[in-house]
Amino acid sequence: MANALYSSARNSFLKGSIDWVNDSFKIILLSSSYTVDLANHIYTSSVGGTVAISNAITTLTPSSGIADASDITFSGVAGTTVTQFVLFKDSTKELIAYFDTGSNIPIIPNGGSITIQWDDGANKIFKL
């Protein structure tokens, strides 16, 4: 699989029920026990293998259909190897984007911090 948007999130962006600037978004770090289903998974209740959940992402910036935000750090992460992560809308728990490729994935937690550093390339976090 590759990094991608969930189908329901694409529809929610088109209907205006996801607002990248004013909604709150978080990240769930996941183990290999989660099998992504971009077409049918809609809410975080479909996600298994949770290793850690972030605080809200900050400095949400849209530009030309491209989503960007500040990097996010998880503190004191221990447990199962992180092989993937998802971005979700906090208030509704709707899944937005799935990530399984990037620098340092998989990550073996050692009780320290894990930082998700968003891509500085053309598509940043994701592009609609």
C-alpha angles and dihedrals in degrees: 000000000000134000109291147152121259113247093237090054092054089054092046092053090051092049092047096241092122116062112187092198103043106029124081119242133191139183129235116204109215140198125224091270090085115088110198121229107182093183099049110024110090108157137036088254086077091058121091131179098053113182099171142343122220133225115254117300112245138210094035107195127183121194127168092338093312121123120215135166142162117292113262130223127205113205126214098006115178135160135046123025113270110232100163144000140206134215116219141178105252101213097051099022088230115162113239110172140005124213129188101148129066142093116323097005118172097050122195106210115224101177093274133101127298118201125200104209110193119226115268090205127104097286099043107185095345142328124225 
